[in-house]
Amino acid sequence: MKAFRVVQLIILISAIVGLIVILCLFMAGKMSFKTLFHIEDPVVLLEKTQEMDGVTNISIDVSSSDISFSQSDSDSIEIVYKGPEKYKDDPDVEITNTDDTLHITQDKDEYVWGFSFTRRIIEVKIPASYRGAITIASSSGDIKLTGSYILAELSIKLTSGDVCGDDVTCETIYIKSSSGDFRFSSLEADLITLTHSSGNTNVDSIIGETKIHSSSGDTNIGTLTGKTKISVTSGDIAISDFSGYGEMKVSSGDIRVTVARSEGDLSIDTTSGDVKVTMGNDAAYSVHASCTCGDVSSDYDLDFSHEKQSAAGTIGENPSDQLTIDTTSGDINIA
């Protein structure tokens, strides 16, 4: 036991001495966080220009890189990869062509034991006239799309990182991230699917059938048009201008939606949280609202029962659509 305590003491003293040495090197300017963690300014490791003719899919499969897309007036696809200078002679990213697909791939085992925190950056500049697909799979890194895109498909699968962009119009949009935020100016597609375990969704405008699922995070949408299914485990839903039908559900959080125009039945449900629905001039519903623990209030002439824990009635002229609102614990307000 005595020998074990001596070993513990030696280890403790060694650790303290090591920390003191590192602190002295920092104070003397001989060491910084960049040198300690091998953080370098990324340098250009690879450049390639590819003619757009014949390319209908740009596929990116990387382990750890920020990815940015931008547009140009040229007829070529330009790719620049930046990273640690030590890989200048042997880049860990490869660019190849297979049939109609342009592949950008990265060595999955890159720098596992090197403790390098230098950013990897893949910059892709595509012609504004490109109408093919973009598919991205990445373990770690942010993704940004600058400009207005009209594509066949946008598919992004990301483990950790944010996804942001300007305007995207596609046949299908699929974006999934385990951890990270989604931010777009506008999304338009026949089918839009946004899924993440942890992160916020912020989109100014969405047009098309929309499915949003989030385990943890807020969903904020400016204008939402079309069939809608939004499911949030923990977080709020806020929609400023809704024209459509479908369902919105939150386990823990509030729902606030302004209905500009009713285009079908709408179901709103919270387990723990308040609901506020504001009606526009073109909204018309047969309404049924119910709280298990909470109150129902409304600016409209509804029939209240069970000590204002439920209400029913009609809003607007000749309603053909049903609005159903249920809360287990939370208040309901219809204005």
C-alpha positions as CSV (number, residue, x, y, z in Angstrom):
1,M,0.0,0.0,0.0
2,K,2.9,2.4,0.9
3,A,4.6,1.7,-2.5
4,F,1.3,2.4,-4.3
5,R,1.0,5.8,-2.5
6,V,4.6,6.7,-3.5
7,V,3.7,5.9,-7.2
8,Q,0.6,8.1,-6.9
9,L,2.7,10.9,-5.5
10,I,5.3,10.6,-8.3
11,I,2.6,10.8,-10.9
12,L,0.9,13.8,-9.3
13,I,4.3,15.7,-9.0
14,S,5.1,14.8,-12.7
15,A,1.7,16.1,-13.8
16,I,2.1,19.4,-11.9
17,V,5.7,19.9,-13.2
18,G,4.4,19.2,-16.8
19,L,1.6,21.8,-16.4
20,I,4.1,24.3,-15.0
21,V,6.4,23.8,-18.0
22,I,3.5,24.2,-20.4
23,L,2.4,27.4,-18.6
24,C,5.9,28.8,-18.8
25,L,6.1,28.0,-22.5
26,F,2.8,29.8,-23.0
27,M,4.0,32.9,-21.1
28,A,7.3,32.9,-23.0
29,G,5.5,32.8,-26.3
30,K,7.1,29.5,-27.2
31,M,3.8,27.6,-27.3
32,S,0.2,28.4,-28.2
33,F,-3.1,26.5,-28.5
34,K,-2.3,26.2,-32.3
35,T,1.0,24.4,-31.7
36,L,-0.3,22.4,-28.7
37,F,-3.2,20.9,-30.8
38,H,-1.4,21.0,-34.2
39,I,-3.8,23.7,-35.5
40,E,-2.6,25.1,-38.8
41,D,-4.0,27.6,-41.3
42,P,-5.4,25.3,-44.0
43,V,-3.6,25.4,-47.3
44,V,-4.7,24.4,-50.8
45,L,-4.0,20.7,-51.2
46,L,-6.0,19.9,-54.3
47,E,-7.6,21.8,-57.2
48,K,-9.6,20.4,-60.1
49,T,-11.8,21.7,-62.9
50,Q,-14.4,19.4,-64.4
51,E,-16.7,20.1,-67.4
52,M,-20.3,20.0,-66.4
53,D,-21.4,18.1,-69.6
54,G,-22.5,14.6,-68.7
55,V,-22.5,15.2,-64.9
56,T,-26.0,14.6,-63.3
57,N,-24.9,14.0,-59.7
58,I,-22.2,15.5,-57.5
59,S,-21.5,13.0,-54.7
60,I,-19.5,14.0,-51.6
61,D,-18.5,11.3,-49.0
62,V,-16.1,12.6,-46.4
63,S,-15.3,12.0,-42.7
64,S,-14.4,15.5,-41.5
65,S,-14.6,18.6,-43.7
66,D,-16.6,21.8,-44.0
67,I,-18.3,21.8,-47.4
68,S,-19.4,25.0,-49.2
69,F,-21.2,25.3,-52.5
70,S,-21.3,28.5,-54.6
71,Q,-22.3,29.3,-58.2
72,S,-20.7,30.8,-61.2
73,D,-21.5,31.7,-64.8
74,S,-19.0,29.2,-66.3
75,D,-19.7,25.8,-67.7
76,S,-17.3,24.0,-65.4
77,I,-17.3,22.6,-61.9
78,E,-14.4,23.9,-59.8
79,I,-13.3,22.0,-56.7
80,V,-10.7,23.3,-54.2
81,Y,-9.7,21.2,-51.1
82,K,-7.8,22.8,-48.2
83,G,-6.3,21.2,-45.2
84,P,-3.1,20.5,-43.2
85,E,0.1,21.3,-45.2
86,K,1.6,17.9,-44.4
87,Y,-0.8,16.4,-46.9
88,K,0.2,18.6,-49.7
89,D,2.1,15.8,-51.5
90,D,-0.5,13.2,-50.7
91,P,-4.0,14.7,-50.2
92,D,-6.5,12.6,-48.3
93,V,-9.3,13.6,-50.7
94,E,-9.8,12.0,-54.1
95,I,-11.9,13.4,-57.0
96,T,-13.1,10.8,-59.6
97,N,-15.7,10.3,-62.3
98,T,-18.0,7.3,-62.6
99,D,-20.5,7.3,-65.4
100,D,-22.6,10.5,-64.8
101,T,-21.4,11.1,-61.2
102,L,-18.6,13.3,-59.9
103,H,-17.3,11.7,-56.7
104,I,-15.4,13.6,-54.0
105,T,-14.3,11.1,-51.3
106,Q,-12.0,11.4,-48.2
107,D,-9.9,8.8,-46.4
108,K,-12.0,7.7,-43.5
109,D,-9.0,6.8,-41.3
110,E,-7.3,10.2,-41.8
111,Y,-5.5,11.6,-38.8
112,V,-7.2,9.4,-36.2
113,W,-4.1,9.5,-33.9
114,G,-2.5,12.7,-35.2
115,F,-4.6,15.0,-32.9
116,S,-4.7,17.6,-35.7
117,F,-7.5,20.1,-35.4
118,T,-6.7,21.9,-38.6
119,R,-9.9,22.6,-40.6
120,R,-10.6,20.7,-43.8
121,I,-12.5,22.7,-46.3
122,I,-14.0,21.5,-49.6
123,E,-15.2,24.4,-51.9
124,V,-17.3,23.5,-54.8
125,K,-18.3,26.1,-57.4
126,I,-20.9,24.9,-59.9
127,P,-22.5,26.5,-62.9
128,A,-25.8,28.3,-62.1
129,S,-27.3,26.3,-64.9
130,Y,-26.5,22.9,-63.2
131,R,-29.8,20.9,-62.8
132,G,-28.5,17.6,-61.5
133,A,-28.4,16.2,-57.9
134,I,-26.2,17.0,-55.0
135,T,-25.7,14.2,-52.4
136,I,-23.5,14.7,-49.3
137,A,-22.5,12.3,-46.6
138,S,-20.3,13.6,-43.8
139,S,-19.4,12.6,-40.3
140,S,-18.3,16.0,-39.1
141,G,-18.4,19.5,-40.5
142,D,-20.6,22.3,-41.6
143,I,-22.4,22.5,-45.0
144,K,-23.2,25.8,-46.7
145,L,-25.0,26.4,-50.0
146,T,-24.7,30.0,-51.2
147,G,-27.0,31.1,-54.1
148,S,-30.3,30.0,-55.6
149,Y,-30.3,26.3,-56.7
150,I,-32.7,24.4,-59.0
151,L,-31.8,20.7,-58.6
152,A,-33.1,17.3,-59.3
153,E,-32.4,16.3,-55.7
154,L,-30.6,17.5,-52.6
155,S,-29.6,14.8,-50.1
156,I,-27.5,15.6,-47.0
157,K,-26.6,13.1,-44.3
158,L,-24.5,14.5,-41.5
159,T,-23.5,13.2,-38.1
160,S,-22.4,16.5,-36.5
161,G,-22.5,20.0,-38.1
162,D,-24.8,22.8,-39.2
163,V,-26.5,23.0,-42.6
164,C,-27.4,26.4,-44.0
165,G,-28.2,27.8,-47.4
166,D,-30.1,30.4,-49.4
167,D,-32.7,29.2,-51.9
168,V,-33.1,25.5,-53.0
169,T,-35.8,24.2,-55.4
170,C,-35.8,20.4,-56.0
171,E,-38.0,17.4,-56.7
172,T,-36.9,16.0,-53.3
173,I,-35.0,17.5,-50.4
174,Y,-33.7,15.2,-47.6
175,I,-31.5,16.6,-44.8
176,K,-30.6,14.6,-41.7
177,S,-28.2,15.4,-38.9
178,S,-27.6,13.9,-35.5
179,S,-26.4,17.2,-34.0
180,G,-26.6,20.6,-35.7
181,D,-28.9,23.4,-36.8
182,F,-30.7,23.9,-40.2
183,R,-31.0,27.4,-41.6
184,F,-32.3,28.2,-45.1
185,S,-33.9,31.2,-46.8
186,S,-36.3,29.0,-48.8
187,L,-37.0,25.4,-49.6
188,E,-39.3,24.2,-52.4
189,A,-39.9,20.6,-53.4
190,D,-42.5,17.9,-53.9
191,L,-41.2,16.3,-50.7
192,I,-39.1,17.9,-48.0
193,T,-37.7,15.9,-45.1
194,L,-35.7,17.5,-42.3
195,T,-34.6,15.3,-39.4
196,H,-32.2,15.8,-36.5
197,S,-31.7,14.5,-33.0
198,S,-30.5,17.8,-31.6
199,G,-30.6,21.2,-33.2
200,N,-32.9,24.0,-34.3
201,T,-34.7,24.4,-37.7
202,N,-35.0,28.0,-39.1
203,V,-36.4,28.4,-42.6
204,D,-38.0,31.6,-43.9
205,S,-40.2,29.9,-46.5
206,I,-41.1,26.3,-47.3
207,I,-43.3,25.1,-50.2
208,G,-44.2,21.5,-50.6
209,E,-45.1,18.4,-48.6
210,T,-43.0,18.8,-45.5
211,K,-41.9,16.3,-42.8
212,I,-39.9,17.6,-39.9
213,H,-38.7,15.6,-36.9
214,S,-36.6,16.8,-34.1
215,S,-35.8,15.1,-30.8
216,S,-34.5,18.3,-29.2
217,G,-34.6,21.8,-30.7
218,D,-37.0,24.5,-31.8
219,T,-38.7,24.7,-35.2
220,N,-39.2,28.3,-36.6
221,I,-40.7,28.7,-40.0
222,G,-41.8,32.0,-41.7
223,T,-44.1,30.8,-44.5
224,L,-45.2,27.1,-44.7
225,T,-47.4,25.9,-47.6
226,G,-48.5,22.4,-48.2
227,K,-49.2,19.1,-46.5
228,T,-47.3,19.1,-43.2
229,K,-46.1,16.7,-40.5
230,I,-44.0,18.2,-37.7
231,S,-43.0,16.1,-34.7
232,V,-40.8,17.5,-31.9
233,T,-39.9,15.7,-28.7
234,S,-38.5,18.7,-26.8
235,G,-38.7,22.2,-28.3
236,D,-41.1,24.8,-29.6
237,I,-42.9,25.1,-33.0
238,A,-43.5,28.6,-34.4
239,I,-45.0,29.2,-37.8
240,S,-45.8,32.7,-38.9
241,D,-47.8,32.0,-42.0
242,F,-49.3,28.6,-42.6
243,S,-51.4,27.5,-45.6
244,G,-52.0,23.8,-45.7
245,Y,-53.1,20.8,-43.7
246,G,-51.6,18.0,-41.6
247,E,-50.4,17.6,-38.1
248,M,-48.1,19.3,-35.6
249,K,-47.1,17.5,-32.4
250,V,-44.8,18.4,-29.5
251,S,-44.1,16.3,-26.4
252,S,-42.6,19.1,-24.3
253,G,-42.8,22.6,-25.7
254,D,-45.2,25.3,-27.1
255,I,-46.9,25.5,-30.5
256,R,-47.6,28.9,-32.1
257,V,-49.1,29.0,-35.6
258,T,-50.9,31.6,-37.7
259,V,-53.2,30.0,-40.2
260,A,-53.4,32.2,-43.3
261,R,-55.5,29.8,-45.3
262,S,-57.1,26.4,-44.4
263,E,-56.6,23.7,-47.1
264,G,-57.6,20.6,-45.2
265,D,-57.8,19.2,-41.7
266,L,-55.2,20.3,-39.1
267,S,-54.3,18.5,-35.9
268,I,-52.3,20.1,-33.2
269,D,-51.2,18.2,-30.1
270,T,-48.9,18.9,-27.1
271,T,-48.2,16.7,-24.1
272,S,-46.7,19.5,-22.0
273,G,-47.0,23.0,-23.5
274,D,-49.3,25.8,-24.6
275,V,-50.9,26.2,-28.0
276,K,-51.8,29.4,-29.7
277,V,-53.5,29.5,-33.1
278,T,-54.2,32.8,-34.8
279,M,-56.7,32.8,-37.7
280,G,-56.2,34.7,-40.9
281,N,-59.0,36.0,-43.1
282,D,-59.0,32.9,-45.4
283,A,-59.1,30.4,-42.5
284,A,-62.3,28.5,-41.9
285,Y,-62.6,25.5,-39.6
286,S,-64.9,23.4,-37.5
287,V,-63.1,23.5,-34.2
288,H,-62.7,21.1,-31.4
289,A,-60.2,22.0,-28.6
290,S,-59.6,20.1,-25.4
291,C,-57.2,20.3,-22.4
292,T,-56.7,17.7,-19.7
293,C,-55.0,20.2,-17.4
294,G,-55.4,23.8,-18.7
295,D,-57.8,26.3,-20.1
296,V,-59.3,27.0,-23.5
297,S,-59.8,30.6,-24.5
298,S,-60.8,32.2,-27.8
299,D,-61.7,35.5,-29.5
300,Y,-64.4,33.6,-31.4
301,D,-67.9,32.6,-30.2
302,L,-67.3,28.9,-29.3
303,D,-69.2,26.6,-27.1
304,F,-67.2,26.0,-23.9
305,S,-67.7,23.1,-21.5
306,H,-66.0,21.2,-18.6
307,E,-65.0,24.5,-17.0
308,K,-63.4,25.8,-20.1
309,Q,-61.3,22.8,-20.6
310,S,-62.9,22.1,-24.0
311,A,-64.5,24.1,-26.7
312,A,-66.2,23.5,-30.0
313,G,-67.7,25.6,-32.8
314,T,-67.0,27.1,-36.2
315,I,-64.7,29.8,-37.4
316,G,-65.0,31.5,-40.8
317,E,-67.6,31.0,-43.5
318,N,-68.9,27.6,-44.5
319,P,-65.9,25.6,-43.0
320,S,-65.2,22.2,-44.6
321,D,-62.0,21.5,-42.7
322,Q,-61.5,20.3,-39.1
323,L,-59.2,21.9,-36.6
324,T,-58.4,19.6,-33.6
325,I,-56.3,20.9,-30.7
326,D,-55.4,18.7,-27.8
327,T,-53.1,19.4,-24.8
328,T,-52.4,17.1,-21.8
329,S,-50.9,19.9,-19.7
330,G,-51.1,23.4,-21.2
331,D,-53.5,26.1,-22.3
332,I,-55.1,26.7,-25.7
333,N,-55.8,30.1,-27.2
334,I,-57.5,30.6,-30.5
335,A,-57.4,34.2,-31.8
